Amino acid sequence: MPISDLCSKNLISVVRGSTLQYAAQLMKQYHVGGIVIVDSENGNKPVGIVTDRDIVLEAVSENLPLDTPVEEIMTKNVSTVKLKDGIASVVEKMEMEGVRRMIVVDEQGNACGLVSSDDILQLLAKELSGLGKILEHQVENERIFKPQQNQMLI
């Protein structure tokens, strides 16, 4: 399955000069844990990411003003994956880079989505639940249709 089938298509992003307060308000409004910082002068190229954890650990704990630009605390070496990349390769890249979120980019390198480890875990949980139900049905069918030990079939 390509990551395009799983990633959030309504990318929440801000430009470099946006404030921490604005970023936090968008996170609350859209119930997301990360916002992509883009370079609007160069298409929609991702230049960073700010997470709710970054805001707490880098801004609140350091008593930074709310009007601090997001670029002061953003992670600058952003990890990206392409829309067509498979989920397994995305998980592998997350593991190698030690990140929980990946910015999804199109063929031109423009940010077009975001995928988190939580998104992938939810998909896997759904798939595993489906497999569990198949197993339950199989066991039930065997119980119903299996002839009793001493019963002869003619």
C-alpha distance (Angstrom), angle and dihedral (degrees) to the residues before:
residue distance angle dihedral
M1 . . .
P2 3.81 . .
I3 3.79 116.5 .
S4 3.82 88.2 -119.8
D5 3.83 87.3 75.1
L6 3.80 91.6 57.7
C7 3.79 109.2 30.2
S8 3.77 124.4 98.1
K9 3.79 105.4 -96.6
N10 3.81 94.7 -166.5
L11 3.77 94.8 75.5
I12 3.77 112.9 -161.2
S13 3.78 107.1 -148.8
V14 3.79 140.7 157.5
V15 3.78 134.8 -165.9
R16 3.80 122.6 -105.6
G17 3.81 97.6 -96.1
S18 3.81 95.0 53.0
T19 3.78 115.4 120.3
L20 3.77 128.1 -112.4
Q21 3.79 88.6 -118.7
Y22 3.80 92.0 55.7
A23 3.80 91.4 47.5
A24 3.82 91.1 49.6
Q25 3.80 91.2 48.3
L26 3.81 90.8 52.7
M27 3.81 90.9 48.6
K28 3.79 89.8 53.0
Q29 3.81 94.2 43.7
Y30 3.81 94.5 49.5
H31 3.82 96.4 31.6
V32 3.80 94.5 -125.2
G33 3.79 131.3 140.7
G34 3.78 98.0 -146.5
I35 3.78 140.5 37.7
V36 3.78 125.8 -158.8
I37 3.78 117.2 -131.3
V38 3.81 111.4 -143.4
D39 3.77 137.2 -167.8
S40 3.78 101.4 -126.9
E41 3.82 92.5 -173.1
N42 3.80 90.0 62.3
G43 3.80 102.2 45.7
N44 3.76 111.3 -87.5
K45 3.81 97.4 -45.6
P46 3.80 114.7 162.3
V47 3.80 112.6 -120.7
G48 3.78 99.0 168.3
I49 3.76 149.4 -17.2
V50 3.79 132.3 -129.3
T51 3.77 121.6 -161.2
D52 3.77 132.1 -166.6
R53 3.80 86.6 -108.9
D54 3.82 90.8 54.6
I55 3.79 90.0 53.6
V56 3.81 91.6 52.1
L57 3.80 98.4 41.3
E58 3.79 100.1 35.6
A59 3.80 104.4 29.1
V60 3.79 112.2 22.5
S61 3.81 95.6 38.7
E62 3.81 90.0 48.1
N63 3.81 91.9 45.5
L64 3.82 93.3 -123.2
P65 3.81 115.7 174.7
L66 3.80 117.3 -102.0
D67 3.79 90.4 -118.2
T68 3.82 91.9 62.2
P69 3.82 109.6 126.8
V70 3.81 113.5 -108.9
E71 3.79 90.7 -125.8
E72 3.82 89.3 71.5
I73 3.81 92.1 67.5
M74 3.81 103.3 21.2
T75 3.77 122.2 118.2
K76 3.78 101.9 -110.8
N77 3.79 102.5 -168.0
V78 3.77 94.9 69.2
S79 3.75 122.6 -167.1
T80 3.76 115.6 -134.7
V81 3.77 137.5 -176.4
K82 3.77 129.8 -169.6
L83 3.80 124.4 -110.8
K84 3.81 91.6 -113.3
D85 3.83 95.6 50.2
G86 3.79 114.7 116.9
I87 3.78 123.0 -116.1
A88 3.81 92.7 -115.0
S89 3.80 92.0 56.1
V90 3.81 90.8 46.6
V91 3.82 90.7 52.4
E92 3.80 89.8 48.2
K93 3.81 91.2 51.0
M94 3.82 91.4 47.6
E95 3.79 89.5 52.0
M96 3.82 94.2 46.7
E97 3.79 92.9 48.2
G98 3.81 95.8 38.4
V99 3.81 95.4 -127.3
R100 3.80 133.7 132.8
R101 3.79 96.8 -153.4
M102 3.78 134.3 49.5
I103 3.77 126.8 -166.0
V104 3.79 111.1 -131.6
V105 3.80 114.5 -140.9
D106 3.78 133.6 -170.5
E107 3.81 125.1 -127.6
Q108 3.82 91.0 -80.2
G109 3.82 91.9 52.8
N110 3.80 95.0 -107.9
A111 3.79 117.1 145.2
C112 3.79 109.8 -108.9
G113 3.80 104.9 156.0
L114 3.76 148.5 1.0
V115 3.79 129.0 -133.7
S116 3.78 126.4 -167.9
S117 3.76 133.9 -164.4
D118 3.82 86.0 -113.1
D119 3.82 90.0 59.8
I120 3.79 90.1 53.1
L121 3.81 92.8 45.0
Q122 3.81 90.5 52.5
L123 3.80 90.7 52.2
L124 3.80 91.9 48.2
A125 3.80 91.8 47.7
K126 3.80 90.0 52.3
E127 3.80 91.6 48.3
L128 3.82 92.6 47.3
S129 3.79 90.6 48.3
G130 3.80 89.2 53.4
L131 3.80 90.9 50.8
G132 3.80 89.7 49.4
K133 3.80 90.7 53.3
I134 3.80 90.8 50.6
L135 3.79 89.3 53.3
E136 3.81 91.6 48.6
H137 3.80 90.8 51.8
Q138 3.78 91.7 47.6
V139 3.81 92.8 51.8
E140 3.82 91.1 46.3
N141 3.82 91.9 49.3
E142 3.80 91.0 50.3
R143 3.79 90.3 50.5
I144 3.80 93.2 49.7
F145 3.79 99.3 41.6
K146 3.80 101.9 33.9
P147 3.79 110.3 103.0
Q148 3.79 116.7 -120.8
Q149 3.80 114.5 -100.1
N150 3.80 97.7 -107.7
Q151 3.78 95.4 36.1
M152 3.80 116.9 107.9
L153 3.73 121.1 -144.2
I154 3.78 117.2 -145.1
